Structure formats: structure tokens, C-alpha cells
């Protein structure tokens, strides 16, 4: 991605990518590989789980967080 100056990010159930128009094909190939051949390293997955649980715990008593 760095070589073609692209960025890829994720959202809630979404995958986003941006690059120069001339690199769109390479970006689409990278995004396809991510979607079709995901690799989840256990330690990274555990870190994200802990962060998510921590955020849920903090927001449990916040009315504005619950109403969203």
C-alpha cells in the first residue's frame, strides 16, 4: 500500500480504500485479497476484544452512549 500511496480503512461492516486513479486496479486487488483471504493473528484479535469490552464497560452507564 505504501508503494502505491494507498490507504485502506475499515468501518462498521465496511472496507474503504483510497488511491490515485492510476493505482485503482492495484488497490482493488489488495482489498479483494483482504476480503477473500483474511488473516487474524490471535494476539491482535485478543487486543481488539479487550478494547471493545473496555469501551462497552465504560459506556454502560452513559445514557447518551446507550441511546445511540
C-alpha positions in Angstrom: 0.0 0.0 0.0 2.8 2.4 0.8 4.4 1.8 -2.6 1.2 3.0 -4.4 0.3 5.6 -1.8 -3.0 3.9 -0.9 -4.9 3.8 2.3 -7.4 1.2 3.4 -9.6 1.5 6.5 -12.5 -0.3 8.0 -15.8 0.8 9.4 -18.7 -0.9 10.9 -19.1 -3.8 8.4 -17.3 -1.8 5.6 -13.9 -1.6 3.9 -12.8 1.7 2.4 -9.8 2.4 0.2 -8.3 5.5 -1.5 -5.5 5.9 -4.0 -4.6 7.8 -7.1 -6.8 6.8 -10.1 -3.8 5.2 -11.8 -3.5 2.8 -8.9 -7.1 1.8 -8.6 -6.6 -1.7 -10.0 -3.8 -2.5 -7.5 -5.9 -1.1 -4.7 -8.9 -3.3 -5.7 -6.6 -6.3 -5.8 -5.3 -5.6 -2.3 -8.9 -5.0 -1.0 -10.1 -8.2 -2.6 -7.2 -10.2 -1.0 -8.1 -8.7 2.4 -11.8 -9.7 2.0 -11.2 -13.2 0.5 -8.2 -14.3 2.5 -8.4 -12.7 5.9 -5.7 -13.5 8.5 -6.5 -12.8 12.1 -3.5 -13.0 14.4 -4.7 -14.3 17.8 -2.8 -11.7 19.8 -4.2 -8.8 17.7 -7.7 -10.3 17.9 -7.5 -10.5 21.7 -6.3 -6.9 21.9 -9.3 -5.7 19.9 -11.7 -7.8 22.0 -10.2 -6.3 25.2 -10.5 -2.8 23.9 -14.1 -3.3 22.8 -15.1 -4.9 26.1 -13.4 -2.0 28.0 -15.3 0.6 25.9 -18.6 -1.2 26.5 -18.0 -1.3 30.2 -17.2 2.4 30.3 -20.3 3.3 28.3 -22.7 1.0 30.2 -23.9 3.8 32.5 -23.7 6.6 29.9 -27.2 7.4 28.7 -26.0 9.1 25.6 -23.9 6.1 24.6 -26.8 3.7 25.3 -29.3 5.8 23.2 -27.1 5.7 20.1 
